[in-house]
Amino acid sequence: MTEPDRLRVVLELIDEANKADPNLEEVDGCMQPAALLYGRRMSAVLNEFAPIATCSEAIAVRAQHIERWLRPRGDYPQGRAGYLAWRRDAGRYHARRVAELMSEAGYDNAACARVSTIVSKRGIKSDMETQTLEDVACLVFMRWYFLPFAQERLHEDVYRIVAKTARKMSPAGRHAALSLPIPAQLVPALTGADSHAASR
């Protein structure tokens, strides 16, 4: 099987897994499984942001939240410790699950391990492929999920969250974010991250 064939197969396997998500979102009058929709949005943004992406990046972005509904946040305690435990366990599960599907599609152990590393977000700022995943995830959040998220929070909290998100992004990622429909009063939270990075 050629590399393009393996990539096509593993993306189909990821989508098939995510079709089982019981959480639905309405898009253009049609209800879609939330995890399936999220994965496809991640791939669409990757194609815009990094059109010459590696196969590892293409798989990782599609699988970042694979079967996320199986580990809901509500199963963990409230507070930061519970949140971090949930994020850690979810990341490990996503990494393991995508490796299983890659193996099924014919990828070797080294390729599976590489994508697992990216999905686990190890090496943000130092690993270019992991950074690409982080940038794409932030852009997807800002484009499709930010406004509903912001409506439930105080402006001060939203500003702080945007600033924190921006600091995780690369300069190219922050530049891409400026083209999104972000409220004008939050733009300094994005642009200020460049000044913060320059002063370190």
PyMOL commands that set and color helices and strands:
alter all, ss='L'
color gray80, all
select helices_A, chain A and resi 3-18+34-49+55-63+68-70+73-75+80-104+109-119+128-151+155-168+171-177+184-198
alter helices_A, ss='H'
color red, helices_A
select strands_A, chain A and resi 24-27+30-33
alter strands_A, ss='S'
color yellow, strands_A
deselect
rebuild
show_as cartoon
